[in-house]
Amino acid sequence: MFGNRPVQLHLLDIPQAQNALQGVIMELQDAAFPLVTEIKAFDNAEKAFEDIDFACLVGAKPRTKGMERSDLLLQVCPIYNG
């Protein structure tokens, strides 16, 4: 995605998910990606986005029975609007 540039990852999740996020960090470290030079976990968006050049926003929420994709998007989109 960024060629041969070193990458510092800032991972953001809610406070209740920080233990799981630490697991993600361990998996990334185990993979030993040569261009990943630093990985930090955050539960505060302002701090996570401080001094970054690029942001890739990925959100997920499971659909419940009878939920349409449009229903899911209506619930997930406000996450990105802050």
N, C-alpha and C positions, 0 to 999 in steps of 0.2 A: 504494500500500500504506500509506503514512504521510501521505497528504494533501499539503499544501504545506509540509511540514517539511523543512529541510535534512537531508541524510543524509551521514554519514561511514562509508565502507565499510572494514571490516577483513577482508581476504581471507587465508584460511589454507590452506596446502598443505604437503606434505612438502618437506624441503630439496632433494631431487633435482628438484622441479618448479618451483623458484623462477624460473628463466628463462622458462618458459611462463607463469607467473603474471604476470610483468612484461609479457608480450604481452597478457594479458587486461586489465591496467591501462591499457596504451596504447590498446586498443580502446575501453574505457570513457571515457577522456579524449577520444578523437577523437569520440565520440558527443555530447560536450558536454551531458550531462544537466544542466539548470540547477539541480537540487536536490542534486546530488552535489557536496559541498564539499571532500571529502578522501577519498583512497584510500590505504590502507596494506597492505603485504604482510607476512605473518608465516609462520614455520615452527615457531612455538612456540604451542601452544594457550592456555597460561596468559596469555601476553602478548596474544594476539589477542582473548581474551574479557575482558580487563581494561577496566573502565569502560564496558561496552556496556549498552544498554538492551534491545535485541532481537537475537536470533540466528536466522538462517535457515540450516539445515544441509542441504547438498546433497552427496551422495556418489555416485560412480559407479565401476563396475568392469565391464569387458566380460564377457559370458557366454562360456564356452568351449563347445565342441561337447558336446552331451548334458547340459548343465547346465540344471536347472530353476530357475525364479524363486526357489523356496524355498531352493535351494542358494546362490544369489547373496545372498539376504538374510542367511543364516547367516554369510557371509563379510564383509558390509558392516556389519551391526549393531554388531559390537564396536568399530568406529571411533568410534561415538557414545557408547559406554560408557566410553571412555578406558581 
